[in-house]
């Protein structure tokens, strides 16, 4: 993150929108690349990445180091790192369920078959996923896509799970997670 110092030097010459574009190009794109692998990491490890996001938000607004970051993140509409990871897993799960993902991912999750005895399923268009049962308390298996995808997908409201358009779907879970993060 050596380029942060370079950004600070040229920040006064840049507009807010161009600074935000540079931050997306150099920082958030790297945070989002394969960030689903970070699912289940302890908070102390995710906090290091969150500090990078916080510094980026402060740089966009030319805010002092000790200002409250929640207001800046909310105004930029940036999710905290923990929720960015969840969003990415949910988006990949959507792509798997709608045939937009590679075959190797399709075999990692399975849809819960419809049953007239399942009281949780009140809408046939909203897909629920089956959970992989893991016997030990905390393992790497808990962090795998096979385990994380059904857990996060089934927590989504029925209205979000029943969306079939990718363009609409990209907005709805982000708004749902944004409300969970900041409310």
Backbone bond lengths (Angstrom), bond angles and torsions (degrees), N, CA, C in turn:
res aa  C-N    CA-C-N  psi(-1)  N-CA   C-N-CA  omega(-1)  CA-C   N-CA-C  phi
1 X - - - 1.440 - - 1.535 110.46 -
2 X 1.283 114.31 34.75 1.452 121.36 179.11 1.526 111.34 -64.93
3 X 1.313 117.20 -28.24 1.454 120.59 -177.13 1.521 112.89 -70.18
4 X 1.347 119.17 -11.32 1.459 120.91 175.89 1.521 110.87 -59.90
5 X 1.326 116.17 -41.33 1.462 119.54 178.28 1.520 110.83 -64.11
6 X 1.330 116.86 -38.55 1.461 120.10 177.71 1.522 111.11 -66.50
7 X 1.326 116.84 -39.21 1.464 120.54 176.78 1.519 111.06 -61.47
8 X 1.310 116.70 -41.36 1.469 119.65 -178.92 1.528 111.27 -61.95
9 X 1.323 114.94 -36.30 1.467 118.66 -179.55 1.519 112.44 -68.94
10 X 1.325 117.58 -35.94 1.461 120.01 -177.01 1.526 112.69 -99.69
11 X 1.319 117.52 -0.97 1.467 120.62 -175.44 1.520 112.70 -58.44
12 X 1.322 117.24 -37.59 1.471 119.41 -177.82 1.525 112.16 -66.98
13 X 1.331 117.18 -17.73 1.466 120.99 178.39 1.531 112.39 -91.91
14 X 1.320 117.36 -8.76 1.465 121.50 -175.31 1.526 111.59 -105.75
15 X 1.305 115.60 150.60 1.469 119.60 172.59 1.529 108.53 -79.84
16 X 1.323 115.25 168.41 1.465 119.96 -179.98 1.528 110.91 -63.23
17 X 1.320 117.18 -41.98 1.468 119.84 -178.14 1.526 111.89 -68.47
18 X 1.333 118.02 -38.02 1.462 119.17 177.87 1.525 111.50 -70.67
19 X 1.330 117.03 -33.21 1.465 119.69 174.96 1.517 110.01 -65.57
20 X 1.327 116.35 -42.00 1.470 120.23 178.59 1.532 110.74 -62.87
21 X 1.313 117.58 -38.50 1.467 121.21 177.48 1.522 110.94 -64.05
22 X 1.325 117.30 -43.01 1.462 120.75 177.31 1.530 111.69 -63.86
23 X 1.318 116.42 -40.46 1.464 119.96 178.22 1.521 110.34 -62.99
24 X 1.333 116.41 -41.81 1.469 119.23 177.68 1.530 111.12 -63.92
25 X 1.313 116.44 -39.65 1.460 120.12 -178.00 1.521 112.58 -68.74
26 X 1.332 117.13 -38.93 1.459 119.32 -173.16 1.530 114.86 -103.00
27 X 1.304 118.76 -24.63 1.452 119.80 -173.56 1.520 112.74 -112.81
28 X 1.316 117.02 -63.12 1.463 118.68 -173.57 1.520 112.26 -67.23
29 X 1.322 118.01 -29.05 1.464 119.07 176.79 1.528 110.64 -64.73
30 X 1.300 117.00 -35.20 1.473 120.50 177.71 1.520 111.71 -74.69
31 X 1.318 116.56 -34.19 1.465 119.66 176.61 1.517 111.64 -68.07
32 X 1.323 116.61 -36.84 1.455 120.74 -176.56 1.523 113.57 -81.73
33 X 1.310 117.86 -18.98 1.453 120.62 -179.44 1.530 109.73 -68.69
34 X 1.297 116.98 115.66 1.473 124.07 178.75 1.528 112.63 57.65
35 X 1.336 117.86 28.29 1.458 118.41 -178.38 1.520 112.57 -72.19
36 X 1.326 117.63 -12.15 1.466 118.41 176.48 1.532 111.07 -66.13
37 X 1.316 117.19 -18.03 1.463 120.56 175.11 1.527 111.62 -70.03
38 X 1.317 116.91 -15.55 1.460 121.30 -178.33 1.530 112.31 -88.74
39 X 1.333 117.36 -0.86 1.464 121.02 -177.90 1.536 109.64 -60.10
40 X 1.303 115.62 132.41 1.456 121.34 177.01 1.517 115.20 88.30
41 X 1.316 117.75 0.25 1.464 119.70 176.78 1.525 109.59 -68.10
42 X 1.319 117.12 150.55 1.465 119.14 177.21 1.525 111.72 -63.55
43 X 1.318 116.02 155.19 1.464 121.36 -176.99 1.523 112.49 -60.45
44 X 1.320 117.52 -33.52 1.461 118.69 -177.98 1.528 111.16 -66.35
45 X 1.324 118.35 -27.48 1.459 120.26 177.29 1.533 111.31 -81.82
46 X 1.328 116.37 -36.73 1.459 119.61 177.06 1.532 111.61 -70.38
47 X 1.320 116.78 -25.17 1.462 119.49 -178.55 1.530 111.67 -65.06
48 X 1.316 117.50 -27.36 1.470 120.19 176.98 1.526 110.29 -65.25
49 X 1.324 116.45 -41.21 1.466 120.12 177.12 1.525 110.87 -70.91
50 X 1.329 116.29 -34.76 1.460 119.81 179.06 1.521 110.90 -64.97
51 X 1.320 117.11 -34.12 1.466 119.90 176.93 1.525 111.67 -63.37
52 X 1.336 116.59 -34.45 1.467 120.26 176.82 1.524 110.06 -66.42
53 X 1.333 116.94 -42.92 1.465 121.05 177.93 1.526 109.93 -63.21
54 X 1.331 116.63 -43.06 1.462 120.75 179.36 1.527 111.52 -61.93
55 X 1.331 116.47 -43.51 1.465 120.37 178.93 1.527 110.29 -64.01
56 X 1.325 116.63 -36.08 1.466 120.41 178.30 1.521 110.91 -65.66
57 X 1.326 116.56 -42.86 1.465 120.41 179.05 1.527 110.75 -64.09
58 X 1.314 116.94 -40.65 1.467 120.20 178.14 1.522 111.02 -64.78
59 X 1.325 116.06 -35.99 1.455 120.34 179.64 1.533 110.82 -67.56
60 X 1.321 117.13 -39.44 1.464 120.55 178.87 1.518 110.32 -61.34
61 X 1.329 117.28 -41.50 1.466 121.15 -176.56 1.520 113.74 -96.09
62 X 1.329 117.82 3.08 1.473 121.64 -175.76 1.525 110.65 53.27
63 X 1.300 116.42 39.83 1.461 122.58 -177.47 1.525 109.89 -86.13
64 X 1.317 117.21 150.78 1.469 119.82 176.92 1.527 111.02 -68.15
65 X 1.309 115.28 161.66 1.459 121.68 -174.70 1.524 112.70 -62.69
66 X 1.296 118.57 -30.54 1.459 121.38 -175.31 1.526 114.27 -98.48
67 X 1.324 118.59 12.86 1.465 119.58 179.50 1.534 109.97 -75.67
68 X 1.310 115.77 158.56 1.465 121.51 -179.25 1.525 109.17 -72.40
69 X 1.315 117.71 124.72 1.462 121.92 -170.18 1.522 113.45 -84.63
70 X 1.320 118.86 -24.31 1.462 121.33 -175.23 1.523 111.97 -58.72
71 X 1.315 117.00 -42.39 1.465 120.38 179.48 1.524 111.65 -63.82
72 X 1.323 116.99 -38.35 1.462 120.36 179.27 1.525 111.31 -68.01
73 X 1.323 116.32 -44.52 1.468 119.78 179.18 1.523 111.26 -63.89
74 X 1.314 116.07 -38.57 1.465 120.01 179.22 1.531 110.71 -65.72
75 X 1.333 117.02 -42.01 1.462 119.91 -179.41 1.532 111.74 -69.03
76 X 1.330 117.12 -35.25 1.462 120.42 176.89 1.534 111.80 -76.90
77 X 1.308 116.12 -13.54 1.466 124.04 -176.13 1.531 110.59 60.92
78 X 1.337 114.50 44.48 1.463 121.84 176.96 1.513 108.38 -102.75
79 X 1.303 116.21 133.19 1.460 121.11 176.29 1.525 109.68 -79.51
80 X 1.328 117.70 146.10 1.464 119.35 169.85 1.528 110.03 -61.26
81 X 1.305 117.80 159.08 1.463 123.40 -173.82 1.525 111.62 -55.50
82 X 1.315 117.94 -43.98 1.465 121.94 -179.95 1.526 110.81 -55.84
83 X 1.316 117.19 -44.29 1.463 121.58 -178.83 1.526 112.35 -78.54
84 X 1.330 117.50 -26.77 1.470 120.23 174.67 1.521 109.70 -63.68
85 X 1.310 115.98 -39.26 1.465 121.33 179.16 1.530 109.70 -65.22
86 X 1.320 116.24 -45.43 1.464 119.72 178.59 1.532 110.85 -62.41
87 X 1.312 116.79 -41.53 1.458 120.65 179.57 1.527 111.29 -59.76
88 X 1.320 116.47 -43.39 1.457 120.38 -178.86 1.525 110.99 -63.46
89 X 1.320 117.36 -41.48 1.466 120.66 179.15 1.529 110.47 -65.61
90 X 1.319 116.69 -41.86 1.465 120.86 178.87 1.527 110.34 -63.46
91 X 1.317 117.50 -41.31 1.462 120.97 179.89 1.531 111.22 -65.65
92 X 1.322 117.51 -42.15 1.465 120.73 177.27 1.533 110.08 -64.48
93 X 1.317 117.07 -38.25 1.462 120.81 177.67 1.527 110.74 -62.22
94 X 1.320 117.09 -43.07 1.466 120.86 176.50 1.527 110.55 -58.07
95 X 1.327 115.70 -45.29 1.463 119.60 -179.23 1.529 111.38 -64.22
96 X 1.314 117.05 -37.30 1.468 120.40 176.95 1.523 110.54 -63.56
97 X 1.321 116.94 -46.20 1.460 121.23 -176.95 1.527 112.91 -67.31
98 X 1.327 117.13 -25.96 1.459 120.49 -177.71 1.530 112.84 -106.37
99 X 1.322 116.97 16.62 1.457 121.15 173.95 1.508 115.45 71.92
100 X 1.324 117.64 24.89 1.467 121.44 -179.78 1.519 112.24 -106.12
101 X 1.326 116.84 8.90 1.465 121.44 -176.91 1.528 109.09 -117.82
102 X 1.323 116.78 162.31 1.469 120.04 178.37 1.534 111.95 -62.78
103 X 1.321 115.27 157.59 1.470 121.27 -177.35 1.521 112.97 -60.59
104 X 1.335 117.40 -36.20 1.452 118.83 -177.18 1.528 112.16 -63.67
105 X 1.318 118.02 -25.62 1.463 120.27 176.46 1.522 111.87 -81.05
106 X 1.317 117.01 -30.10 1.464 120.53 -179.51 1.518 112.24 -62.32
107 X 1.305 116.45 -29.67 1.463 120.38 -178.40 1.526 113.00 -81.26
108 X 1.319 117.65 -7.71 1.462 120.78 -176.85 1.527 114.32 -87.15
109 X 1.326 117.43 -18.03 1.461 119.97 178.94 1.519 109.09 -127.74
110 X 1.315 115.68 155.31 1.459 119.74 177.63 1.519 109.42 -136.28
111 X 1.310 114.49 144.44 1.455 122.31 -177.82 1.521 108.86 -83.00
112 X 1.320 115.31 138.45 1.456 121.17 176.71 1.528 108.41 -70.62
113 X 1.335 117.72 122.53 1.466 118.47 -178.61 1.525 111.33 -66.92
114 X 1.325 116.91 146.68 1.468 119.15 179.96 1.520 111.65 -64.76
115 X 1.306 115.22 143.08 1.456 121.22 179.37 1.513 108.75 -144.74
116 X 1.298 116.19 141.83 1.464 118.32 179.24 1.522 111.71 -75.94
117 X 1.345 117.24 -11.85 1.458 121.18 179.98 1.522 112.98 -93.24
118 X 1.319 117.32 -8.62 1.448 121.22 -177.97 1.534 109.09 -79.80
119 X 1.296 117.05 105.50 1.455 121.62 -175.83 1.524 113.32 -75.95
120 X 1.337 117.77 -21.49 1.465 120.76 -179.44 1.516 111.86 -72.82
121 X 1.316 116.86 -26.85 1.463 120.04 -176.91 1.511 109.82 -91.76
122 X 1.297 115.35 101.51 1.452 119.05 178.44 1.520 112.42 -104.75
123 X 1.341 117.29 -5.00 1.452 121.46 179.04 1.522 108.50 -132.25
124 X 1.320 117.42 123.98 1.457 120.90 -176.56 1.518 112.96 -70.41
125 X 1.332 118.30 -23.47 1.459 120.08 -177.79 1.524 112.76 -81.09
126 X 1.316 118.26 -15.94 1.466 121.47 179.67 1.527 108.96 -91.86
127 X 1.300 115.57 114.15 1.452 122.29 -175.24 1.524 110.39 -81.45
128 X 1.319 116.83 135.49 1.458 122.76 170.39 1.513 108.23 -109.73
129 X 1.317 117.03 149.58 1.457 121.97 -179.09 1.515 110.08 -109.55
130 X 1.320 116.07 152.23 1.456 120.30 178.52 1.514 109.29 -85.86
131 X 1.321 115.49 147.76 1.457 122.10 -179.26 1.512 110.96 -90.31
132 X 1.305 115.51 144.47 1.439 121.76 170.72 1.523 106.85 -83.63
133 X 1.307 117.51 124.99 1.472 119.66 -179.62 1.519 109.43 -85.09
134 X 1.304 114.61 126.99 1.466 121.93 179.55 1.521 107.38 -119.21
135 X 1.308 116.81 129.42 1.465 120.75 -172.20 1.525 113.84 -82.59
136 X 1.320 118.28 -34.04 1.453 119.33 -178.62 1.521 110.38 -82.07
137 X 1.333 115.73 161.75 1.468 119.73 -175.39 1.518 112.14 -67.18
138 X 1.295 118.67 -62.73 1.463 121.84 -177.70 1.526 108.94 -129.82
139 X 1.300 115.27 115.88 1.456 120.96 176.80 1.516 108.83 -136.92
140 X 1.309 115.28 177.12 1.459 119.34 174.43 1.514 110.38 -67.95
141 X 1.327 117.15 -22.97 1.463 120.68 177.72 1.512 112.38 -62.58
142 X 1.319 118.45 -31.10 1.460 121.90 176.65 1.520 111.58 -64.70
143 X 1.322 116.25 -26.52 1.456 121.41 -177.74 1.519 112.67 -92.35
144 X 1.321 117.80 -5.90 1.457 121.07 -176.39 1.525 111.26 -71.42
145 X 1.314 115.99 159.88 1.457 121.22 178.33 1.524 110.55 -62.07
146 X 1.318 116.86 -35.87 1.459 121.45 -179.68 1.522 111.84 -61.21
147 X 1.298 117.04 -32.06 1.458 121.60 -179.75 1.529 112.08 -93.50
148 X 1.325 116.45 -40.25 1.464 120.58 -175.04 1.521 112.64 -73.99
149 X 1.315 117.92 -39.10 1.462 120.93 -176.20 1.529 112.59 -60.67
150 X 1.329 119.85 -50.63 1.472 118.31 178.26 1.523 113.42 -63.23
151 X 1.316 116.35 -36.91 1.465 120.15 -179.45 1.525 110.91 -62.31
152 X 1.317 116.61 -48.04 1.467 120.70 -178.50 1.523 111.94 -73.97
153 X 1.319 117.65 -39.00 1.454 121.38 -179.38 1.528 111.34 -63.49
154 X 1.313 116.90 -44.30 1.464 120.71 -176.89 1.522 112.35 -71.07
155 X 1.320 117.85 -18.71 1.467 121.21 176.21 1.531 112.89 -78.05
156 X 1.328 116.28 -17.25 1.464 119.80 179.53 1.526 110.17 -68.92
157 X 1.322 117.26 146.98 1.468 119.67 174.72 1.528 110.77 -62.70
158 X 1.302 115.74 155.13 1.465 122.18 -178.92 1.520 111.55 -58.43
159 X 1.313 117.46 -36.19 1.466 120.32 -178.50 1.531 111.50 -63.74
160 X 1.312 117.35 -33.86 1.465 120.68 178.96 1.526 110.33 -78.02
161 X 1.326 117.71 -42.25 1.463 120.91 -179.24 1.521 112.30 -64.59
162 X 1.308 118.29 -25.77 1.465 120.85 -176.57 1.527 113.68 -88.68
163 X 1.325 118.34 -0.57 1.466 121.87 178.43 1.527 108.79 -70.53
164 X 1.332 116.59 139.00 1.460 119.80 -179.87 1.534 113.20 -112.08
165 X 1.316 118.34 -13.21 1.461 122.10 179.95 1.529 110.21 -91.59
166 X 1.321 116.13 128.94 1.466 120.63 -178.91 1.523 111.49 -65.72
167 X 1.327 117.68 -36.04 1.463 120.65 -178.82 1.527 111.59 -65.29
168 X 1.318 116.58 -41.26 1.470 120.64 177.49 1.521 109.82 -72.53
169 X 1.342 115.62 -38.35 1.466 118.83 -177.38 1.523 112.40 -64.78
170 X 1.314 118.07 -34.53 1.462 120.10 -179.67 1.524 111.61 -61.83
171 X 1.319 116.92 -28.51 1.462 121.08 -177.81 1.525 111.93 -83.81
172 X 1.319 116.53 -44.66 1.468 121.04 -170.53 1.535 114.45 -63.92
173 X 1.342 120.80 -49.33 1.468 118.48 178.37 1.519 112.73 -65.20
174 X 1.343 116.53 -33.12 1.462 118.71 178.64 1.520 109.87 -64.42
175 X 1.333 117.07 -42.46 1.458 120.70 177.62 1.522 110.66 -64.37
176 X 1.325 117.11 -41.66 1.460 121.88 178.09 1.534 110.74 -60.98
177 X 1.334 117.43 -47.42 1.465 120.69 179.62 1.521 111.35 -69.48
178 X 1.326 117.25 -35.17 1.463 121.29 177.16 1.513 110.31 -60.73
179 X 1.334 117.15 -43.61 1.460 120.48 177.75 1.518 111.64 -65.90
180 X 1.315 117.82 -36.71 1.474 120.47 176.58 1.523 111.26 -66.54
181 X 1.320 116.31 -36.79 1.470 120.36 -176.11 1.529 112.06 -74.45
182 X 1.331 117.06 -38.64 1.458 119.68 -171.08 1.520 114.75 -111.64
183 X 1.288 118.96 4.86 1.464 120.12 176.65 1.510 111.70 -117.06
